[in-house]
Each structure stands twice: as structure tokens, then as C-alpha cells.
Amino acid sequence: MPPVGLVYRDQEGFWRVASNGEPELIYEVSMEENLFPSPDYKHFISFVDTMTEREFWITETETNNRVKLDPGEEYFICGLSWWKARLDAIIATVEPIDEAGGMHCEGMPAIFSFDGKLQHVIGDQPHWDNAFALSPDGNTLAFSQAGEPWIYEWGIDSKQLNLKSYGFPEMTRVYLSHPAWSSSGRLLAWTVSGVLNDEEVSGVGIFDTRSHTSTFLYPFASGGYDAGSNLYWLPDEQQIILDNYSRDIHWLLDIDGSSATELTEVPYISPNGEWFVHLAFDRFVGQPFAFFMRISDESETHEISFDVGPSDRDWFNNAKVNWTWMRENVIIWTELGRDQLLWSPDGRYMIISSIEMPEGNVNYLIDTETWQISQIDLPSEAEIIQWMATEEK
């Protein structure tokens, strides 16, 4: 029986497993249609590529009413996001028509209403480094504009984040990007590069929006601005991971500056903050496994083996790529997408989804209390979408 709260998609549509263990149909649609559901599954965004543009449509689940998103004559839509704390609007990335068509989207955040109308474009300087962060309370959007940190307050306007007022170190050629809110919404982190005391540095700036203070963590010297970085908060908000994927450098940072640990790869993090997880493959015995390490005690580890189909096994045996090695004969499985690992809301269970087998896709469930692994009973073509908390409807 599949876990309660699990959402998956098959040939008939989207399903959610109810409290009685039975799947309930959320929305009937074929798997051929590209859909991006809202967190509450009351709306779906679909897109269609035409010869001249990509059209985005929003459909209301209950009425099946369908409306095309209209960016007007000035903009081109190149990305969409749902804001879980504010489901009365759609957040998009729009690019001016006269700058569209390049390899990267040089855009700005924008707000669309459910009638398809463009309500507001946030900022006025499009840039390919257009990452933004949505606050957990649904009131604030942080974004970078030409390397400067900006804050948009819902229904008010945008203002530049005053670094000096937070006591941030004075730097020249400073560039902030890729903001990330902590789960409480109190702390806001940015990747930072610039010149400090005549040295080029890259790191992370932590801004406390309540105490109006800041900390600058820079674990490695920089050769200049680095666009290829992401930030991942740990649930306790005491640590953050800097993933500098453009240089293949990854750091686990204590936000008080007391510790900086270089990581082999960016781990998957359980939502309860207890476990770092890597998927790995032992090339000596030809066996993949999930490697769990307790965050508070690195000496506690668990290895849970699972099976894969012939195509994955052959790929590992024949791949000629630069691997990240965990230990002799064991490589970290970076090729498995992050969307194929899914945690239960309480952090006890982890799913490894959509493993290709001759009989169809297989989904594994690992219990981090008993360390037992089992297969989830789902249709062979099913694609797991989400694991909702039982109170989410």
C-alpha cells in the first residue's frame, strides 16, 4: 500500500493517497501533457512550444477553466514558479522581447494573476543571473539586480538592501546573487564576491532581518565573480551549504563562522535535519546503495542497497566520466536527479523514485528508524510528484 499523502501521476491523471490508503483522483489528464501543478493542486500550468513562442496556460482543477498567460507585447515568459505561501498569484521570470532568444534567460521576476494578466514586473534591469527567493511568509521576494541585492515587499515596491545598515564589511566590486531564505524567514543568505582587504574573495553573506545584523563567510579565495553557485539551508538554520557548481566546490558552513567543511558533493538533506544522504555505486560488486550519515554524529552511517535495471548498471560499468569518489571502488551517483529523491514530511522515510527496471519503473521506500527497504505498490508507469503532509489538502 502506498504511503498516505503521496501524490503521483499515471496514464489517468494526478492521484493523492488518502488517509484510508486509497488513491483519490485529483485531476484527470494524460501523461503526454506537460503540467506544473500548484502546491495545493487547485491549478495547473501547462506549456506548449509553437514555432514562434512558448505558450503558458493555467487551468483551474475544479472547473477545468483554461486561460493563457499574457505577458503583453513587451515581454517573453521564460520561467514560472509557485509561491507556496501565496497561492493567489503566479510568479514568473520575464525577459524583454528585444533581448529574448539567447542561450540564457536575461529576465526579471514578475507577477501574473489567475486571469492570465501580467500585474507587475519586479525590477528594471534584466540580467541572465536572475535568481530570486520567495519568503516563507509570502510577503517578500529577494532578487539580484546587476549584482545588487533588492527586496520586493508584496503590494508595496522594491528597495535596495542597504549593506552598510546591516554592518556588512565594506568591499569593492561587490556582487551579490542567488538569495535563499531560511525556513523561518528570519535569515536571508546571498552568494557574495568582491574585493576585501585587497583580496578577491567569494562566500556567503547572512543577513538577520530581525536584529539587522550580518555575517560574511568566505571559505575560499575567488578569481572574480562566480555565477555558478546555489545555497541550501539546513533545517536548524545554524548551517548552510554553498554549492559552487561552476568550480565543483562545495562547503558546509556554520553561520556563526566557527566552522567551514569542504564536501565531496552536495548531499540530500532530510527535512528534520538529521541525515545527509548520498546515492552511491560500488563498481567492484556492481551494486548501488543509499549512504546515510547522521549530521550531528558523523560516525553513525548506514548503507542501504537497492537494485537497478540493466541500462543503469551498464551505464555505470562503461561510463567514461570524471567521478567523485567516496572511497575505493565507490562513486557518488550524481547522475540521479534530485527530483528522484523524496522525503516524507517528518523526515523518517525516503523514496528513491523512477528506477528503470525491465518490468517498468520501481520506487523504493527506506525507513530511517528500522533501516528496512521496500518497494511501493504503484502502477509501473507512475511518476511520484510529492509527499504531502496529512493536514495538506
QUIMO-V336993 format. One record per residue. N is the residue number from 1. SS is DSSP state (alpha for helix, beta for strand, coil for the rest). Layout:
N,SS  N,SS
This chain:
1,coil  2,coil  3,coil  4,coil  5,coil  6,beta  7,beta  8,beta  9,beta  10,coil  11,coil  12,coil  13,beta  14,beta  15,beta  16,beta  17,beta  18,coil  19,coil  20,coil  21,coil  22,coil  23,beta  24,beta  25,beta  26,beta  27,beta  28,beta  29,coil  30,coil  31,coil  32,coil  33,coil  34,coil  35,beta  36,beta  37,beta  38,coil  39,coil  40,coil  41,coil  42,coil  43,beta  44,beta  45,beta  46,beta  47,beta  48,beta  49,beta  50,coil  51,coil  52,coil  53,coil  54,beta  55,beta  56,beta  57,beta  58,beta  59,beta  60,beta  61,coil  62,coil  63,coil  64,coil  65,coil  66,beta  67,beta  68,beta  69,coil  70,beta  71,coil  72,coil  73,coil  74,coil  75,beta  76,beta  77,beta  78,beta  79,beta  80,beta  81,beta  82,beta  83,beta  84,coil  85,coil  86,beta  87,beta  88,beta  89,beta  90,beta  91,beta  92,beta  93,beta  94,beta  95,beta  96,beta  97,alpha  98,alpha  99,alpha  100,coil  101,coil  102,coil  103,coil  104,coil  105,coil  106,coil  107,beta  108,beta  109,beta  110,beta  111,beta  112,beta  113,coil  114,coil  115,coil  116,coil  117,beta  118,beta  119,beta  120,beta  121,beta  122,coil  123,coil  124,coil  125,coil  126,coil  127,beta  128,coil  129,coil  130,coil  131,coil  132,beta  133,beta  134,beta  135,coil  136,coil  137,coil  138,coil  139,coil  140,beta  141,beta  142,beta  143,beta  144,beta  145,beta  146,coil  147,coil  148,beta  149,beta  150,beta  151,beta  152,beta  153,beta  154,coil  155,coil  156,coil  157,coil  158,beta  159,beta  160,beta  161,coil  162,coil  163,coil  164,alpha  165,alpha  166,alpha  167,coil  168,coil  169,coil  170,coil  171,coil  172,beta  173,beta  174,beta  175,beta  176,beta  177,beta  178,beta  179,beta  180,beta  181,beta  182,coil  183,coil  184,coil  185,coil  186,coil  187,beta  188,beta  189,beta  190,beta  191,beta  192,beta  193,beta  194,beta  195,beta  196,beta  197,coil  198,coil  199,beta  200,beta  201,beta  202,beta  203,beta  204,beta  205,beta  206,beta  207,beta  208,beta  209,coil  210,coil  211,coil  212,coil  213,beta  214,beta  215,beta  216,beta  217,beta  218,beta  219,beta  220,beta  221,beta  222,coil  223,coil  224,coil  225,coil  226,coil  227,coil  228,coil  229,coil  230,beta  231,beta  232,beta  233,beta  234,coil  235,coil  236,coil  237,coil  238,coil  239,beta  240,beta  241,beta  242,beta  243,beta  244,beta  245,coil  246,coil  247,coil  248,coil  249,beta  250,beta  251,beta  252,beta  253,beta  254,beta  255,coil  256,coil  257,coil  258,coil  259,coil  260,beta  261,beta  262,beta  263,beta  264,coil  265,coil  266,coil  267,coil  268,beta  269,beta  270,coil  271,coil  272,coil  273,coil  274,coil  275,beta  276,beta  277,beta  278,beta  279,beta  280,beta  281,beta  282,beta  283,coil  284,coil  285,coil  286,coil  287,beta  288,beta  289,beta  290,beta  291,beta  292,beta  293,beta  294,beta  295,coil  296,coil  297,beta  298,beta  299,beta  300,beta  301,beta  302,beta  303,beta  304,beta  305,beta  306,beta  307,coil  308,coil  309,coil  310,alpha  311,alpha  312,alpha  313,alpha  314,alpha  315,alpha  316,alpha  317,alpha  318,alpha  319,coil  320,coil  321,coil  322,coil  323,coil  324,coil  325,beta  326,beta  327,beta  328,coil  329,coil  330,beta  331,beta  332,beta  333,coil  334,coil  335,coil  336,coil  337,coil  338,alpha  339,alpha  340,alpha  341,beta  342,beta  343,beta  344,coil  345,coil  346,coil  347,coil  348,coil  349,beta  350,beta  351,beta  352,beta  353,beta  354,beta  355,beta  356,beta  357,beta  358,coil  359,coil  360,beta  361,beta  362,beta  363,beta  364,beta  365,beta  366,beta  367,beta  368,coil  369,coil  370,coil  371,coil  372,coil  373,beta  374,beta  375,beta  376,coil  377,coil  378,coil  379,coil  380,coil  381,coil  382,coil  383,beta  384,beta  385,beta  386,beta  387,beta  388,coil  389,coil  390,coil  391,coil  392,coil  393,coil
